[in-house]
C-alpha cells in the first residue's frame, strides 16, 4: 500500500495500519499544503477499500486494475484542482519517456478531470453536459487507445497527435466545470449515490471531495446531514489546504490526517521518480507545476511583490502601475488558476513581512484578515479574479 506516495511517512503508516485492521473511518479529512500528495493518497485509499483481495500494491484483481486506470464505478470524484498544469506535465513526461508507467501517469491525470463529469453527479441535468459531450467522448476514446494492455510495451501509433487531441479536449472540459467548487446540487447527488444499494455483496463506495475549503455554507450543511447519518459501506474522503476554512460542525465529524510540505529531497524524488525530470532544478513541486501554467510564474511573483509594496505606499503612479499589470495578467483564459497562485504568493509575502518586522504587526493583521476574506469570496462565490484583486488592493491601501 501507498508505494506511490513519497514522503508523509507518519500519515502513510497510520493509514496503512488502519486499513489493514479494518478501522479506517467512514469520514476522513486529508489536510495539508498544495502538492503534498493528498489526492494520490485518497485514490490509493479508495483502491485498498475496494480491493477484492487484501489491498497489496501489486494486486491484479479486477477492482485494482480499474482503480489504477481511474475507471472504477464505486469511486466518485468532485471538486477542483490544477487540472491543466497536471495534465500538461504528465503529457510532457509521456512524450519523453514513452513507457507504460508514463502512460498510466497521463491517463490518471486526465481522468482526474473527466471523472468530474460522471453521470451520478449530473443526474437530472444531463442537458448541461451537451456542450462538453463531444470533447468527453473524444478524450475517453484516446485514453482507451493509450491504456497499457497485453501489448503494454508497444507505443500506440500517432502518440503526438493523440496527446494534442486529448489536451485540446481537456481545455474544453475544464471550462465546463461548475463555477462554484462542489455546489449543493452536485453534493446532494453525490450523497444520494453514496446511499445507493451496493452493486454486489460487500461492495464499498468512496466519494472524494477535493479542495473542500471552497464549499458554500449550504453545501457544508448538506454534507453535515450525510456525516450525521453515514451510509453503510460508504466512505467520504475530503481534501483541503486550509483546514480552518471548513465549518467546525463538519470538522468535528471528520478524522484528520495531516500532510506536510515535502522536503527538497522528497521533491527531487517525486520529480525524478514520477515525472522523470532530470537535470532541471525546482525548489518545490509548486514551482514545477506553475511552470506548466499559461502565465510565467516569475511574472506572478513580480506583480505580487509590487502589489504588496504599493499597498503600503501612497504614490499614485505605483497604484496605477499595479492596477494596469493586474488587468493584463487576469484577462487571460487561465485567470482563475493564476489568481489562486497569486493569492498564495501574497500569503507568502505577508509571512515574510511578519518575520522581517517590515510592517507594523497590527496593520499586517488587518491586511491578513482582508486577504483571507477576499480569498474566501473568490473561492466560494465565483467572483471575478480581476475585480476581487482590485478590491483587495484598494482595501489594503486604505487600511491604516
Secondary structure, 3 states (H helix, E strand, C coil): CCCCCCCCHHHHHHHHHHHHHCCCCCEEEEECCCCCCHHHHHHHHHHHHHCCCCCCCCCCCHHHHHHHCCCCCCEEEEECCCHHHHHHHHHHHHHHHCCHHHHHHHHHHHHHHHHHHCHHHHCCCHHHHHHHHHHHHHHHHHHHHHCCCCCCCCCCCCHHHHHHHHHHHHHHHHHCCCCCCCCHHHHHHHHHHHHCCCCCCCCCEEEEEECHHHCCHHHHHHHHHHHHCCCCCEEEEEEECCHHHCCHHHHCCCEEEECCCCCHHHHHHHHHHCCCCCCCCCCCHHHHHHCCCCCCHHHHHHHHHHHHHHHCCCCHHHHHHHHHHHHHHCCCCCHHHHHHHHHHHHHHHHHHHHHHCCCCHHHHHHHHHHHHHHHHHHHHHCCCHHHHHHHHHHHHHCCC
